[in-house]
Amino acid sequence: MANDIKYKAPSIRFRIDFGPGVAVGPGKVALLEQIADRRSLSRAARELGMSYRAAWLLLQSLNASFADPVAIGKKGGDDRGGTRVTPLGEELIRRYRKFEHQIQGLAACAFGALAQQRSRKRLAKPRVKVDRLKASRVSRADTPASIKR
């Protein structure tokens, strides 16, 4: 049975930093991909399990990061409105996914042998039982001086 264990290849999650406060990672790229597929920011947000506001803020951040927007929204409802990914956004997705494919291959080559040497034992989740009454009764004397006011 020990030989039946399947090992997952090592994987890397990364982001590309273009400068202070300007980063593109898996979340923003996934949002752009969903916008391209759904042609709607709200549908893309729902598909990714995030709020419309969170998706809107990510898109605003992306658009502010480049001289040209990566996606453009248009008011008007289902028939006339929506959001579309610009050619710059499409290029960003394409380059990010191509680089991701390359770096995942490097990770598999560099760490694949180590992945097969992982422990076969499953780690147990730590079980911590907190007595809520005792936790809420921390005296002021037990509080570090830096926190006291």
N, C-alpha and C positions, 0 to 999 in steps of 0.2 A: 504494500500500500504506500510506503514511503516513496517508491519510484513513480507513483502516479501524480505527485505534486507538480503542478505547472508553475513555472517561474515567469513572472512578468518582467519584461525587459525594462531596464532603467529608463526613466523619462525625465525630461527637464522642462520646467516652466520658467519662462524668462520674459523680460520686458526690454524694450529698446528705449534708452534715454537719449532724447535729442537735445537736452539742455535742462536747466533748472525748471522744474515744474512741467516739463514736456516729456511725457513717457507714453509709450504704446505697448500694451501687453495683451494677454489672451482675452481678457474681458472686453476691451475696446474693439479688438478685431472680431470677436464673436458677435458683438453688437452690430458692427458694420456688415458682417455677413448676413445676419438676420434681416437687417434693413434692406439689403440688396434682394433677398428672397421674398420678403413680405411687402416691400414698398410702403411700410408704415412703421413709425417709431413705436406706437402703442402696441402693435402686434408683435414687433421684435422684442419689446420689453416683456410682454406676457410669455412669449416662447422661452425666454431666458429666465423667467421666474423673478423678475425684478420690477420695481415700481416704475411707472412712467417717468416720475421725477428723477429717479436715479439714472434711467436711460438718457433722459434729456440732459442731465448734468454731464454725463460721460460724453455725449455727442457735442455739447457746447465746448467742453475741454478739448476734444479732438479738433474741432473747427478753429478754435483759438490758437492751436499749436502750429498751424501751418498758414502760409500766406494766402492760400486758396482753401475753400471749405472741402471737407471730405464727404459731406452729405448735405443736401439741401431739402428743407421742408417747404411744403406748399399747402396753404389752407384751402379747405373746400370739401371736406368729407370724403366718403369712399370713392365716389366717381371721379372727382376732380382734384382731390388733395393727395396727401401722402408725403413720403420722404424718399428721396432717391440718392443713391451713392454716386458721387461724381467720379470722373476718370482718375483723379488723384486718390480718392478713397479706394477704388478698384486696384490701383497700383500698390497702395499701401497693403491691402489684403494679400495680393499676389506675392509681394516681396516678403512679407512676414511669414506666410505659410511656406514659402520656398525655403527660407532660412530655418524655420522650425523643422522642416523635414531633414535638412542637412545636419542640424545640431542633434536631432534625435538619433540619427545614424551614428554620429560620433560618440554619443553617450552609450549606445548599444555596444559599439566596438571597444570603448575604453573601460566600461564597467559591467559588461554582460557576464563575464566569468565570475565576477564577485557576486552578482545577483544569484547565481546558481549555488553559491556557498552560504546563502542566508540560512539562518536557523529555521528549522522546520516547525518549531514550536510556535504556536500562536501566542501573542502577548495578551495577557489578561488585562482587561480594563481595570484601572485602580478603583477600588471601592472606598469611597470616603463617606463616612457618616458624620454629619454635622449636627450637633445638638444646638438647635436654633435658639433655645433659651439662653444657653451659656454663651453662644456667639454674640448675642445682642447685649449681654451684660458685661462688656469690657469696661473696666473702671478707668477713670481718668488717670489714675496713677500708672496704669499699664500702657498708656498711650505715649509714644515717643515725644520728646520735648519739641521737636520740629513741627509736630502737628497741633500741639496745644495752642489755644488762643485765649 
